[in-house]
């Protein structure tokens, strides 16, 4: 493991990647694909990166399907 992989910043980036992958898998289970799902590049730069998961853009139809899927899980 290199020095950069042990830094807190690298850990935050790995955590964001894992969160993105978990979301992608959960959405796939609901037959939903967000084509632009990725990490936000701007949030990864600097001395203290604060990684963000960018959900990206999608069609209105897909936004409605996503809203419906989320709504089914709401209490």
Biopython code that builds the backbone (N, CA, C, O; Angstrom):
import numpy as np
from Bio.PDB.StructureBuilder import StructureBuilder

atoms = [
    (1, "UNK", "N", (0.851, -1.172, 0.000)),
    (1, "UNK", "CA", (0.000, 0.000, 0.000)),
    (1, "UNK", "C", (0.891, 1.228, 0.000)),
    (1, "UNK", "O", (1.792, 1.339, 0.831)),
    (2, "UNK", "N", (0.650, 2.154, -0.927)),
    (2, "UNK", "CA", (1.441, 3.363, -1.022)),
    (2, "UNK", "C", (1.038, 4.383, 0.021)),
    (2, "UNK", "O", (-0.010, 4.257, 0.654)),
    (3, "UNK", "N", (1.871, 5.388, 0.197)),
    (3, "UNK", "CA", (1.620, 6.424, 1.192)),
    (3, "UNK", "C", (0.276, 7.116, 0.950)),
    (3, "UNK", "O", (-0.478, 7.357, 1.893)),
    (4, "UNK", "N", (-0.022, 7.432, -0.309)),
    (4, "UNK", "CA", (-1.260, 8.152, -0.625)),
    (4, "UNK", "C", (-2.495, 7.334, -0.263)),
    (4, "UNK", "O", (-3.531, 7.907, 0.073)),
    (5, "UNK", "N", (-2.406, 6.009, -0.324)),
    (5, "UNK", "CA", (-3.560, 5.175, -0.021)),
    (5, "UNK", "C", (-3.871, 5.144, 1.472)),
    (5, "UNK", "O", (-4.956, 4.714, 1.864)),
    (6, "UNK", "N", (-2.936, 5.592, 2.314)),
    (6, "UNK", "CA", (-3.141, 5.549, 3.757)),
    (6, "UNK", "C", (-3.592, 6.888, 4.320)),
    (6, "UNK", "O", (-3.827, 6.993, 5.524)),
    (7, "UNK", "N", (-3.717, 7.893, 3.504)),
    (7, "UNK", "CA", (-4.096, 9.210, 4.005)),
    (7, "UNK", "C", (-5.587, 9.267, 4.291)),
    (7, "UNK", "O", (-6.368, 8.524, 3.696)),
    (8, "UNK", "N", (-5.983, 10.154, 5.207)),
    (8, "UNK", "CA", (-7.413, 10.317, 5.462)),
    (8, "UNK", "C", (-8.185, 10.702, 4.190)),
    (8, "UNK", "O", (-9.326, 10.280, 4.000)),
    (9, "UNK", "N", (-7.563, 11.494, 3.334)),
    (9, "UNK", "CA", (-8.236, 11.902, 2.092)),
    (9, "UNK", "C", (-8.527, 10.684, 1.225)),
    (9, "UNK", "O", (-9.616, 10.564, 0.662)),
    (10, "UNK", "N", (-7.560, 9.783, 1.116)),
    (10, "UNK", "CA", (-7.763, 8.573, 0.314)),
    (10, "UNK", "C", (-8.882, 7.733, 0.910)),
    (10, "UNK", "O", (-9.670, 7.134, 0.177)),
    (11, "UNK", "N", (-8.956, 7.685, 2.220)),
    (11, "UNK", "CA", (-10.029, 6.939, 2.879)),
    (11, "UNK", "C", (-11.397, 7.535, 2.585)),
    (11, "UNK", "O", (-12.366, 6.808, 2.364)),
    (12, "UNK", "N", (-11.471, 8.870, 2.586)),
    (12, "UNK", "CA", (-12.749, 9.530, 2.272)),
    (12, "UNK", "C", (-13.154, 9.257, 0.838)),
    (12, "UNK", "O", (-14.333, 9.049, 0.552)),
    (13, "UNK", "N", (-12.189, 9.257, -0.063)),
    (13, "UNK", "CA", (-12.489, 8.987, -1.475)),
    (13, "UNK", "C", (-12.942, 7.540, -1.639)),
    (13, "UNK", "O", (-13.913, 7.269, -2.346)),
    (14, "UNK", "N", (-12.244, 6.608, -0.990)),
    (14, "UNK", "CA", (-12.654, 5.192, -1.057)),
    (14, "UNK", "C", (-14.065, 5.018, -0.506)),
    (14, "UNK", "O", (-14.859, 4.261, -1.064)),
    (15, "UNK", "N", (-14.379, 5.713, 0.582)),
    (15, "UNK", "CA", (-15.711, 5.636, 1.176)),
    (15, "UNK", "C", (-16.770, 6.150, 0.197)),
    (15, "UNK", "O", (-17.837, 5.551, 0.058)),
    (16, "UNK", "N", (-16.470, 7.256, -0.476)),
    (16, "UNK", "CA", (-17.414, 7.804, -1.456)),
    (16, "UNK", "C", (-17.594, 6.841, -2.630)),
    (16, "UNK", "O", (-18.704, 6.682, -3.138)),
    (17, "UNK", "N", (-16.515, 6.204, -3.058)),
    (17, "UNK", "CA", (-16.613, 5.215, -4.143)),
    (17, "UNK", "C", (-17.499, 4.042, -3.721)),
    (17, "UNK", "O", (-18.319, 3.552, -4.498)),
    (18, "UNK", "N", (-17.317, 3.609, -2.486)),
    (18, "UNK", "CA", (-18.129, 2.500, -1.983)),
    (18, "UNK", "C", (-19.598, 2.903, -1.894)),
    (18, "UNK", "O", (-20.477, 2.120, -2.255)),
    (19, "UNK", "N", (-19.871, 4.111, -1.419)),
    (19, "UNK", "CA", (-21.251, 4.593, -1.339)),
    (19, "UNK", "C", (-21.877, 4.653, -2.728)),
    (19, "UNK", "O", (-23.029, 4.263, -2.914)),
    (20, "UNK", "N", (-21.107, 5.147, -3.708)),
    (20, "UNK", "CA", (-21.590, 5.190, -5.091)),
    (20, "UNK", "C", (-21.922, 3.792, -5.592)),
    (20, "UNK", "O", (-22.962, 3.580, -6.215)),
    (21, "UNK", "N", (-21.043, 2.850, -5.321)),
    (21, "UNK", "CA", (-21.255, 1.479, -5.773)),
    (21, "UNK", "C", (-22.452, 0.835, -5.090)),
    (21, "UNK", "O", (-23.204, 0.091, -5.721)),
    (22, "UNK", "N", (-22.634, 1.120, -3.795)),
    (22, "UNK", "CA", (-23.793, 0.596, -3.065)),
    (22, "UNK", "C", (-25.089, 1.156, -3.644)),
    (22, "UNK", "O", (-26.064, 0.426, -3.825)),
    (23, "UNK", "N", (-25.092, 2.457, -3.933)),
    (23, "UNK", "CA", (-26.275, 3.077, -4.527)),
    (23, "UNK", "C", (-26.554, 2.491, -5.904)),
    (23, "UNK", "O", (-27.702, 2.183, -6.226)),
    (24, "UNK", "N", (-25.519, 2.336, -6.716)),
    (24, "UNK", "CA", (-25.686, 1.755, -8.053)),
    (24, "UNK", "C", (-26.311, 0.362, -7.959)),
    (24, "UNK", "O", (-27.221, 0.033, -8.720)),
    (25, "UNK", "N", (-25.819, -0.452, -7.026)),
    (25, "UNK", "CA", (-26.344, -1.814, -6.861)),
    (25, "UNK", "C", (-27.792, -1.801, -6.388)),
    (25, "UNK", "O", (-28.612, -2.581, -6.871)),
    (26, "UNK", "N", (-28.109, -0.916, -5.444)),
    (26, "UNK", "CA", (-29.486, -0.830, -4.953)),
    (26, "UNK", "C", (-30.435, -0.380, -6.058)),
    (26, "UNK", "O", (-31.535, -0.914, -6.198)),
    (27, "UNK", "N", (-30.004, 0.604, -6.838)),
    (27, "UNK", "CA", (-30.835, 1.068, -7.945)),
    (27, "UNK", "C", (-31.008, -0.032, -8.990)),
    (27, "UNK", "O", (-32.090, -0.198, -9.554)),
    (28, "UNK", "N", (-29.944, -0.774, -9.242)),
    (28, "UNK", "CA", (-30.031, -1.874, -10.208)),
    (28, "UNK", "C", (-31.066, -2.896, -9.752)),
    (28, "UNK", "O", (-31.800, -3.451, -10.570)),
    (29, "UNK", "N", (-31.123, -3.141, -8.450)),
    (29, "UNK", "CA", (-32.117, -4.057, -7.899)),
    (29, "UNK", "C", (-33.537, -3.586, -8.143)),
    (29, "UNK", "O", (-34.462, -4.397, -8.190)),
    (30, "UNK", "N", (-33.720, -2.274, -8.301)),
    (30, "UNK", "CA", (-35.034, -1.696, -8.610)),
    (30, "UNK", "C", (-35.176, -1.444, -10.107)),
    (30, "UNK", "O", (-36.113, -0.777, -10.545)),
    (31, "UNK", "N", (-34.225, -1.990, -10.902)),
    (31, "UNK", "CA", (-34.211, -1.834, -12.359)),
    (31, "UNK", "C", (-34.110, -0.361, -12.769)),
    (31, "UNK", "O", (-34.754, 0.079, -13.722)),
    (32, "UNK", "N", (-33.291, 0.384, -12.031)),
    (32, "UNK", "CA", (-33.072, 1.799, -12.315)),
    (32, "UNK", "C", (-31.585, 2.021, -12.535)),
    (32, "UNK", "O", (-30.763, 1.576, -11.734)),
    (33, "UNK", "N", (-31.239, 2.704, -13.611)),
    (33, "UNK", "CA", (-29.851, 3.047, -13.897)),
    (33, "UNK", "C", (-29.742, 4.555, -14.056)),
    (33, "UNK", "O", (-30.390, 5.141, -14.924)),
    (34, "UNK", "N", (-28.931, 5.177, -13.228)),
    (34, "UNK", "CA", (-28.618, 6.593, -13.404)),
    (34, "UNK", "C", (-27.354, 6.646, -14.251)),
    (34, "UNK", "O", (-26.271, 6.330, -13.759)),
    (35, "UNK", "N", (-27.475, 7.042, -15.522)),
    (35, "UNK", "CA", (-26.344, 6.956, -16.430)),
    (35, "UNK", "C", (-25.142, 7.815, -16.038)),
    (35, "UNK", "O", (-24.017, 7.509, -16.433)),
    (36, "UNK", "N", (-25.354, 8.867, -15.280)),
    (36, "UNK", "CA", (-24.255, 9.770, -14.929)),
    (36, "UNK", "C", (-23.785, 9.597, -13.492)),
    (36, "UNK", "O", (-23.035, 10.438, -12.997)),
    (37, "UNK", "N", (-24.197, 8.536, -12.807)),
    (37, "UNK", "CA", (-23.807, 8.317, -11.414)),
    (37, "UNK", "C", (-22.287, 8.194, -11.320)),
    (37, "UNK", "O", (-21.687, 7.313, -11.936)),
    (38, "UNK", "N", (-21.672, 9.084, -10.546)),
    (38, "UNK", "CA", (-20.213, 9.121, -10.454)),
    (38, "UNK", "C", (-19.800, 9.943, -9.244)),
    (38, "UNK", "O", (-20.643, 10.509, -8.549)),
    (39, "UNK", "N", (-18.509, 10.003, -9.001)),
    (39, "UNK", "CA", (-18.012, 10.929, -7.989)),
    (39, "UNK", "C", (-17.834, 12.289, -8.646)),
    (39, "UNK", "O", (-17.435, 12.377, -9.807)),
    (40, "UNK", "N", (-18.130, 13.341, -7.906)),
    (40, "UNK", "CA", (-17.965, 14.701, -8.391)),
    (40, "UNK", "C", (-16.484, 15.057, -8.366)),
    (40, "UNK", "O", (-15.885, 15.170, -7.297)),
    (41, "UNK", "N", (-15.900, 15.231, -9.539)),
    (41, "UNK", "CA", (-14.467, 15.486, -9.661)),
    (41, "UNK", "C", (-13.992, 16.702, -8.895)),
    (41, "UNK", "O", (-12.913, 16.668, -8.303)),
    (42, "UNK", "N", (-14.760, 17.768, -8.891)),
    (42, "UNK", "CA", (-14.352, 19.004, -8.212)),
    (42, "UNK", "C", (-14.219, 18.776, -6.712)),
    (42, "UNK", "O", (-13.350, 19.364, -6.068)),
    (43, "UNK", "N", (-15.076, 17.923, -6.153)),
    (43, "UNK", "CA", (-15.034, 17.692, -4.705)),
    (43, "UNK", "C", (-13.862, 16.807, -4.278)),
    (43, "UNK", "O", (-13.623, 16.630, -3.083)),
    (44, "UNK", "N", (-13.133, 16.253, -5.244)),
    (44, "UNK", "CA", (-12.018, 15.355, -4.934)),
    (44, "UNK", "C", (-10.676, 16.064, -4.871)),
    (44, "UNK", "O", (-9.681, 15.455, -4.478)),
    (45, "UNK", "N", (-10.625, 17.331, -5.248)),
    (45, "UNK", "CA", (-9.346, 18.032, -5.312)),
    (45, "UNK", "C", (-9.112, 18.873, -4.064)),
    (45, "UNK", "O", (-10.033, 19.135, -3.291)),
    (46, "UNK", "N", (-7.890, 19.282, -3.887)),
    (46, "UNK", "CA", (-7.527, 20.125, -2.765)),
    (46, "UNK", "C", (-6.848, 19.326, -1.673)),
    (46, "UNK", "O", (-6.746, 18.102, -1.752)),
    (47, "UNK", "N", (-6.387, 20.026, -0.660)),
    (47, "UNK", "CA", (-5.686, 19.381, 0.440)),
    (47, "UNK", "C", (-6.614, 18.547, 1.321)),
    (47, "UNK", "O", (-6.182, 17.555, 1.910)),
    (48, "UNK", "N", (-7.868, 18.936, 1.413)),
    (48, "UNK", "CA", (-8.846, 18.239, 2.243)),
    (48, "UNK", "C", (-10.094, 17.955, 1.417)),
    (48, "UNK", "O", (-11.118, 18.617, 1.584)),
    (49, "UNK", "N", (-10.009, 16.966, 0.521)),
    (49, "UNK", "CA", (-11.151, 16.683, -0.338)),
    (49, "UNK", "C", (-12.378, 16.270, 0.470)),
    (49, "UNK", "O", (-12.265, 15.589, 1.490)),
    (50, "UNK", "N", (-13.541, 16.688, 0.003)),
    (50, "UNK", "CA", (-14.823, 16.325, 0.605)),
    (50, "UNK", "C", (-15.645, 15.676, -0.496)),
    (50, "UNK", "O", (-16.514, 16.322, -1.081)),
    (51, "UNK", "N", (-15.379, 14.401, -0.785)),
    (51, "UNK", "CA", (-16.004, 13.729, -1.920)),
    (51, "UNK", "C", (-17.526, 13.747, -1.869)),
    (51, "UNK", "O", (-18.139, 13.516, -0.827)),
    (52, "UNK", "N", (-18.110, 14.027, -3.018)),
    (52, "UNK", "CA", (-19.552, 13.994, -3.183)),
    (52, "UNK", "C", (-19.908, 12.982, -4.257)),
    (52, "UNK", "O", (-19.186, 12.825, -5.242)),
    (53, "UNK", "N", (-21.025, 12.299, -4.059)),
    (53, "UNK", "CA", (-21.545, 11.400, -5.083)),
    (53, "UNK", "C", (-22.487, 12.227, -5.938)),
    (53, "UNK", "O", (-23.466, 12.785, -5.442)),
    (54, "UNK", "N", (-22.187, 12.301, -7.207)),
    (54, "UNK", "CA", (-22.987, 13.070, -8.160)),
    (54, "UNK", "C", (-23.991, 12.118, -8.796)),
    (54, "UNK", "O", (-23.610, 11.172, -9.485)),
    (55, "UNK", "N", (-25.269, 12.373, -8.562)),
    (55, "UNK", "CA", (-26.304, 11.509, -9.122)),
    (55, "UNK", "C", (-26.497, 11.752, -10.610)),
    (55, "UNK", "O", (-27.065, 10.915, -11.311)),
    (56, "UNK", "N", (-26.035, 12.873, -11.082)),
    (56, "UNK", "CA", (-26.062, 13.137, -12.518)),
    (56, "UNK", "C", (-27.433, 13.520, -13.046)),
    (56, "UNK", "O", (-28.340, 13.904, -12.308)),
    (57, "UNK", "N", (-27.535, 13.397, -14.346)),
    (57, "UNK", "CA", (-28.767, 13.788, -15.023)),
    (57, "UNK", "C", (-29.514, 12.546, -15.482)),
    (57, "UNK", "O", (-28.916, 11.495, -15.713)),
    (58, "UNK", "N", (-30.829, 12.683, -15.611)),
    (58, "UNK", "CA", (-31.637, 11.579, -16.111)),
    (58, "UNK", "C", (-32.886, 12.153, -16.770)),
    (58, "UNK", "O", (-33.177, 13.343, -16.653)),
    (59, "UNK", "N", (-33.597, 11.305, -17.445)),
    (59, "UNK", "CA", (-34.827, 11.732, -18.116)),
    (59, "UNK", "C", (-35.930, 11.946, -17.083)),
    (59, "UNK", "O", (-35.857, 11.399, -15.983)),
    (60, "UNK", "N", (-36.949, 12.733, -17.421)),
    (60, "UNK", "CA", (-38.087, 12.892, -16.509)),
    (60, "UNK", "C", (-38.744, 11.544, -16.170)),
    (60, "UNK", "O", (-39.186, 11.330, -15.042)),
    (61, "UNK", "N", (-38.802, 10.648, -17.147)),
    (61, "UNK", "CA", (-39.393, 9.326, -16.893)),
    (61, "UNK", "C", (-38.600, 8.587, -15.812)),
    (61, "UNK", "O", (-39.182, 7.992, -14.905)),
    (62, "UNK", "N", (-37.284, 8.629, -15.914)),
    (62, "UNK", "CA", (-36.453, 7.954, -14.927)),
    (62, "UNK", "C", (-36.565, 8.632, -13.563)),
    (62, "UNK", "O", (-36.566, 7.953, -12.536)),
    (63, "UNK", "N", (-36.657, 9.950, -13.541)),
    (63, "UNK", "CA", (-36.829, 10.669, -12.272)),
    (63, "UNK", "C", (-38.129, 10.233, -11.590)),
    (63, "UNK", "O", (-38.165, 10.071, -10.370)),
    (64, "UNK", "N", (-39.181, 10.044, -12.364)),
    (64, "UNK", "CA", (-40.458, 9.591, -11.792)),
    (64, "UNK", "C", (-40.351, 8.155, -11.272)),
    (64, "UNK", "O", (-40.897, 7.831, -10.218)),
    (65, "UNK", "N", (-39.648, 7.299, -12.014)),
    (65, "UNK", "CA", (-39.466, 5.914, -11.554)),
    (65, "UNK", "C", (-38.655, 5.879, -10.269)),
    (65, "UNK", "O", (-38.940, 5.093, -9.366)),
    (66, "UNK", "N", (-37.652, 6.727, -10.192)),
    (66, "UNK", "CA", (-36.834, 6.805, -8.978)),
    (66, "UNK", "C", (-37.676, 7.316, -7.817)),
    (66, "UNK", "O", (-37.603, 6.770, -6.716)),
    (67, "UNK", "N", (-38.463, 8.343, -8.043)),
    (67, "UNK", "CA", (-39.338, 8.886, -6.990)),
    (67, "UNK", "C", (-40.324, 7.818, -6.508)),
    (67, "UNK", "O", (-40.598, 7.710, -5.313)),
    (68, "UNK", "N", (-40.840, 7.051, -7.428)),
    (68, "UNK", "CA", (-41.787, 5.986, -7.084)),
    (68, "UNK", "C", (-41.094, 4.902, -6.236)),
    (68, "UNK", "O", (-41.653, 4.436, -5.243)),
    (69, "UNK", "N", (-39.894, 4.515, -6.630)),
    (69, "UNK", "CA", (-39.150, 3.495, -5.891)),
    (69, "UNK", "C", (-38.817, 3.976, -4.480)),
    (69, "UNK", "O", (-38.941, 3.222, -3.516)),
    (70, "UNK", "N", (-38.395, 5.229, -4.367)),
    (70, "UNK", "CA", (-38.071, 5.784, -3.054)),
    (70, "UNK", "C", (-39.332, 5.905, -2.212)),
    (70, "UNK", "O", (-39.318, 5.627, -1.013)),
    (71, "UNK", "N", (-40.423, 6.323, -2.849)),
    (71, "UNK", "CA", (-41.688, 6.467, -2.143)),
    (71, "UNK", "C", (-42.194, 5.175, -1.547)),
    (71, "UNK", "O", (-42.838, 5.189, -0.498)),
    (72, "UNK", "N", (-41.918, 4.061, -2.193)),
    (72, "UNK", "CA", (-42.335, 2.755, -1.692)),
    (72, "UNK", "C", (-41.607, 2.401, -0.393)),
    (72, "UNK", "O", (-42.115, 1.618, 0.411)),
    (73, "UNK", "N", (-40.430, 2.971, -0.190)),
    (73, "UNK", "CA", (-39.618, 2.657, 0.983)),
    (73, "UNK", "C", (-39.849, 3.627, 2.131)),
    (73, "UNK", "O", (-39.424, 3.371, 3.257)),
    (74, "UNK", "N", (-40.516, 4.730, 1.854)),
    (74, "UNK", "CA", (-40.734, 5.739, 2.895)),
    (74, "UNK", "C", (-41.747, 5.239, 3.912)),
    (74, "UNK", "O", (-42.710, 4.562, 3.553)),
    (75, "UNK", "N", (-41.534, 5.572, 5.187)),
    (75, "UNK", "CA", (-42.480, 5.137, 6.242)),
    (75, "UNK", "C", (-43.827, 5.813, 6.132)),
    (75, "UNK", "O", (-44.717, 5.551, 6.941)),
]
sb = StructureBuilder()
sb.init_structure("model")
sb.init_model(0)
sb.init_chain("A")
sb.init_seg("    ")
for serial, (resi, resn, name, xyz) in enumerate(atoms, 1):
    if name == "N":
        sb.init_residue(resn, " ", resi, " ")
    sb.init_atom(name, np.array(xyz, "f"), 0.0, 1.0, " ", f" {name:<3s}", serial, name[0])
structure = sb.get_structure()
